[in-house]
């Protein structure tokens, strides 16, 4: 079941505290991602020696491609960013939990196939986080009473939305209507306990065959599941905390993997010196082209 231990390579040696939200732009041939805790957005064009960086005043949970360049989920609100010029300007979408509910920041997010942006929040102690969709100028809650909204992805035919509350160690599958954006009731689709897998399900991506690739934070591996939620393979990574995956490259067959070094002591960093780097893995099945935000 486990893939070759040396299959994962270092794409860029970095010291990210909490790397997350890798998104590949087919049009730009560029990988974008964030370091949440440092409020930083990275842009790495194919062939460049090092990424460009854009710093924000607050933490940045995730990002998505957009007509304006990028849509960035900065903790207080969604913000447009032109990654070439660095220019940024506000949207009308304010984080409902940033001021009112004790300062929950944004976490995982993604654009759906119809161009609608979805974003979750984080409240690991009290379970006061939510998953939102951006509709008619406002963030509308689709799921509540979460601790860490994560693992957001869509099936190739857009009939299913996948999502996890990471501490539950389960991924739910919701029937999804891409035109209306309505969700059906979530049902357990993947249970890490049933597969005896370590860690918790963090960020994820789906390939063209409908396989769900999940970064197992604390589990030092990527797990691949088939459309029925059955475990197909595990890919060890040289750090304990992979955070999310994204398909990229010219053929969309390079799986990029963000990682974290937060809360690792010196002994852990000596064991995993590549923690905080951007990793990559060549795969046989291409991923799905990431859509851009067009509806709001």
C-alpha positions as CSV (number, residue, x, y, z in Angstrom):
1,X,0.0,0.0,0.0
2,X,2.8,2.4,0.8
3,X,4.6,4.1,-2.2
4,X,8.3,4.4,-2.5
5,X,9.9,6.3,0.4
6,X,12.0,8.4,-2.0
7,X,9.0,9.3,-4.3
8,X,8.6,12.8,-2.8
9,X,11.1,15.5,-3.7
10,X,11.9,19.0,-2.5
11,X,10.6,21.6,-4.9
12,X,11.7,24.5,-2.8
13,X,13.6,24.4,0.5
14,X,11.8,26.9,2.7
15,X,11.1,27.5,6.4
16,X,7.4,28.2,6.3
17,X,5.7,28.2,9.7
18,X,2.3,27.0,8.3
19,X,2.4,26.6,4.5
20,X,-1.0,26.0,3.0
21,X,-3.4,26.5,0.1
22,X,-1.3,25.7,-2.9
23,X,-3.2,26.6,-6.1
24,X,-1.8,26.1,-9.7
25,X,-2.7,28.6,-12.4
26,X,-2.8,26.9,-15.8
27,X,-2.9,30.3,-17.5
28,X,0.1,31.7,-15.6
29,X,2.0,28.4,-15.2
30,X,2.5,29.6,-11.6
31,X,1.9,28.0,-8.2
32,X,0.4,30.3,-5.5
33,X,0.2,29.4,-1.8
34,X,0.4,31.0,1.6
35,X,2.2,30.9,5.0
36,X,-0.8,31.4,7.2
37,X,0.9,32.4,10.5
38,X,3.2,34.9,8.8
39,X,0.5,36.4,6.6
40,X,2.4,35.8,3.4
41,X,1.4,34.9,-0.1
42,X,3.9,33.2,-2.4
43,X,4.0,33.1,-6.3
44,X,6.4,30.7,-8.0
45,X,6.4,30.8,-11.8
46,X,7.6,27.7,-13.6
47,X,11.4,28.0,-14.1
48,X,12.0,30.8,-11.4
49,X,14.7,30.1,-8.9
50,X,12.7,31.5,-6.0
51,X,9.1,32.6,-5.3
52,X,7.9,36.2,-5.1
53,X,6.3,37.1,-1.8
54,X,3.5,39.4,-0.7
55,X,3.1,40.2,3.0
56,X,-0.2,41.0,4.7
57,X,-1.0,42.6,8.1
58,X,-3.0,39.6,9.4
59,X,-2.9,35.9,8.9
60,X,-3.9,34.6,5.5
61,X,-5.9,31.3,5.5
62,X,-6.1,30.5,1.9
63,X,-6.4,31.9,-1.7
64,X,-8.1,31.3,-5.0
65,X,-7.6,32.3,-8.6
66,X,-9.8,35.2,-9.8
67,X,-10.4,37.6,-12.7
68,X,-8.4,40.2,-10.7
69,X,-5.5,37.8,-10.1
70,X,-6.0,36.3,-6.7
71,X,-8.7,36.3,-4.0
72,X,-6.9,36.2,-0.6
73,X,-8.7,35.2,2.7
74,X,-7.0,37.6,5.1
75,X,-8.2,37.1,8.6
76,X,-10.6,40.1,8.8
77,X,-12.0,39.9,5.2
78,X,-11.5,38.7,1.6
79,X,-9.1,40.8,-0.4
80,X,-8.2,41.0,-4.1
81,X,-4.5,40.8,-4.9
82,X,-2.7,41.5,-8.2
83,X,0.3,39.1,-7.7
84,X,2.3,40.9,-10.4
85,X,2.1,44.5,-9.1
86,X,1.3,43.7,-5.4
87,X,-1.7,46.0,-5.6
88,X,-4.6,44.9,-3.4
89,X,-8.1,46.2,-2.8
90,X,-11.0,45.2,-0.5
91,X,-14.1,43.2,-1.2
92,X,-17.4,43.5,0.5
93,X,-17.0,40.1,2.2
94,X,-16.1,40.5,5.9
95,X,-15.2,37.5,8.1
96,X,-18.3,37.2,10.3
97,X,-16.3,35.6,13.1
98,X,-13.3,37.9,13.3
99,X,-14.8,40.5,15.5
100,X,-18.0,39.1,16.8
101,X,-17.1,35.5,17.8
102,X,-13.7,35.9,19.4
103,X,-11.5,36.3,16.4
104,X,-11.7,33.1,14.4
105,X,-9.5,33.4,11.4
106,X,-10.0,32.0,8.0
107,X,-8.6,28.5,7.2
108,X,-9.1,26.2,4.2
109,X,-11.0,27.4,1.1
110,X,-11.5,26.8,-2.6
111,X,-13.4,28.0,-5.7
112,X,-16.1,25.6,-6.8
113,X,-16.5,24.6,-10.5
114,X,-19.2,27.3,-11.0
115,X,-16.9,30.1,-9.8
116,X,-18.3,30.5,-6.3
117,X,-15.8,30.9,-3.4
118,X,-16.0,28.7,-0.3
119,X,-14.0,29.3,2.9
120,X,-13.9,27.9,6.4
121,X,-12.8,29.2,9.7
122,X,-10.9,27.7,12.7
123,X,-11.9,27.4,16.4
124,X,-10.2,24.2,17.7
125,X,-11.2,24.7,21.3
126,X,-14.9,25.7,21.2
127,X,-16.2,24.3,18.0
128,X,-17.5,27.7,16.9
129,X,-16.1,27.6,13.3
130,X,-18.1,27.4,10.1
131,X,-17.9,26.8,6.4
132,X,-19.1,29.7,4.2
133,X,-19.9,30.4,0.6
134,X,-19.7,33.9,-0.9
135,X,-23.1,34.9,-2.2
136,X,-24.5,38.2,-3.2
137,X,-21.8,40.1,-1.4
138,X,-21.9,38.2,1.9
139,X,-20.4,35.1,3.4
140,X,-23.3,32.7,4.0
141,X,-22.8,29.8,6.5
142,X,-23.3,26.4,4.9
143,X,-22.0,24.3,7.9
144,X,-21.6,25.3,11.6
145,X,-20.2,23.9,14.8
146,X,-16.9,23.0,13.3
147,X,-13.5,23.2,14.9
148,X,-11.1,23.2,11.9
149,X,-12.8,23.5,8.5
150,X,-10.6,21.6,6.1
151,X,-10.2,19.2,3.1
152,X,-12.5,21.2,0.8
153,X,-12.7,19.6,-2.7
154,X,-15.2,18.8,-5.5
155,X,-15.7,15.7,-7.6
156,X,-14.9,16.0,-11.3
157,X,-18.6,16.0,-12.2
158,X,-19.3,18.6,-9.5
159,X,-21.9,16.3,-7.9
160,X,-20.1,16.0,-4.6
161,X,-18.5,18.4,-2.2
162,X,-15.9,16.9,0.2
163,X,-15.1,18.5,3.6
164,X,-13.7,17.6,7.0
165,X,-13.7,18.9,10.5
166,X,-10.1,17.8,10.9
167,X,-10.1,16.7,14.6
168,X,-12.9,14.3,13.8
169,X,-10.5,12.3,11.5
170,X,-13.4,11.9,9.1
171,X,-14.1,13.3,5.6
172,X,-17.8,13.9,4.8
173,X,-19.3,13.8,1.3
174,X,-22.2,16.2,0.5
175,X,-24.4,16.0,-2.5
176,X,-23.8,19.3,-4.3
177,X,-25.7,21.4,-6.8
178,X,-23.0,23.6,-8.6
179,X,-25.6,26.0,-10.0
180,X,-27.4,26.8,-6.7
181,X,-24.5,26.0,-4.4
182,X,-26.8,24.0,-2.2
183,X,-25.4,21.2,0.0
184,X,-27.0,17.9,0.9
185,X,-26.6,16.3,4.3
186,X,-23.0,15.3,4.9
187,X,-22.3,11.5,5.2
188,X,-19.1,9.9,6.4
189,X,-17.1,9.0,3.3
190,X,-13.6,8.5,4.8
191,X,-12.8,7.5,8.3
192,X,-9.1,7.4,9.2
193,X,-9.7,5.1,12.1
194,X,-11.1,2.5,9.7
195,X,-7.9,2.6,7.7
196,X,-5.6,2.8,10.7
197,X,-4.1,6.0,9.4
198,X,-2.2,8.4,11.6
199,X,-2.7,12.2,11.8
200,X,-5.7,14.2,10.8
201,X,-7.1,15.0,7.3
202,X,-5.9,18.5,6.3
203,X,-6.0,20.1,2.8
204,X,-6.9,18.0,-0.2
205,X,-7.3,17.9,-4.0
206,X,-9.1,15.6,-6.5
207,X,-7.6,14.3,-9.7
208,X,-9.4,13.7,-13.0
209,X,-10.4,10.1,-12.0
210,X,-12.1,11.4,-8.9
211,X,-9.3,10.2,-6.5
212,X,-9.1,12.3,-3.3
213,X,-5.6,13.1,-2.2
214,X,-5.4,14.1,1.5
215,X,-2.5,15.6,3.4
216,X,-2.4,13.9,6.8
217,X,-1.2,16.5,9.3
218,X,0.8,14.8,12.0
219,X,0.8,11.6,9.9
220,X,3.9,12.3,7.7
221,X,2.1,11.1,4.6
222,X,-0.3,11.8,1.7
223,X,-3.2,9.3,1.4
224,X,-5.0,8.7,-1.9
225,X,-8.6,7.4,-1.8
226,X,-10.8,6.2,-4.7
227,X,-14.3,7.8,-5.5
228,X,-15.9,5.3,-3.0
229,X,-13.6,6.5,-0.2
230,X,-11.4,3.4,-0.2
231,X,-7.7,3.8,0.5
232,X,-5.5,3.2,-2.6
233,X,-2.1,4.3,-1.5
234,X,0.1,6.2,1.0
235,X,3.0,8.4,0.1
236,X,5.5,9.1,3.0
237,X,6.8,12.7,3.2
238,X,10.0,13.9,4.9
239,X,8.2,15.9,7.5
240,X,5.5,15.2,10.1
241,X,3.0,17.9,9.1
242,X,2.1,18.0,5.4
243,X,-0.8,20.5,5.1
244,X,-2.3,20.5,1.6
245,X,-1.7,19.3,-2.0
246,X,-2.3,20.7,-5.4
247,X,-1.9,19.4,-9.0
248,X,0.4,21.5,-11.2
249,X,3.0,21.6,-13.9
250,X,2.4,21.6,-17.6
251,X,0.6,18.3,-17.6
252,X,-1.0,18.7,-14.1
253,X,0.8,15.6,-13.0
254,X,3.0,17.2,-10.4
255,X,1.5,17.0,-6.9
256,X,2.8,20.0,-4.9
257,X,2.7,19.6,-1.1
258,X,2.9,22.4,1.4
259,X,4.2,21.7,4.9
260,X,4.5,23.2,8.4
261,X,7.1,23.6,11.1
262,X,4.9,25.3,13.7
263,X,5.0,23.9,17.2
264,X,8.0,21.6,16.4
265,X,10.8,21.5,19.0
266,X,14.5,21.4,18.2
267,X,14.5,17.6,18.3
268,X,11.6,17.3,15.8
269,X,13.3,19.9,13.5
270,X,16.5,17.9,13.6
271,X,14.5,14.7,12.7
272,X,12.6,16.6,9.9
273,X,14.9,19.3,8.6
274,X,12.7,19.8,5.5
275,X,9.7,20.8,7.5
276,X,8.3,24.0,6.2
277,X,9.5,23.3,2.6
278,X,7.5,23.0,-0.6
279,X,7.6,19.3,-1.8
280,X,6.5,17.6,-5.0
281,X,5.5,14.2,-6.2
282,X,5.1,13.0,-9.8
283,X,1.9,11.1,-10.3
284,X,0.3,9.2,-13.2
285,X,-3.1,10.8,-13.2
286,X,-3.5,14.5,-13.8
287,X,-5.4,16.8,-11.5
288,X,-8.3,19.1,-12.3
289,X,-7.7,22.6,-13.6
290,X,-8.4,25.0,-10.7
291,X,-11.4,27.3,-11.5
292,X,-11.4,31.1,-10.9
293,X,-13.8,33.1,-8.8
294,X,-16.4,34.6,-11.1
295,X,-19.6,34.5,-8.9
296,X,-20.1,36.5,-5.8
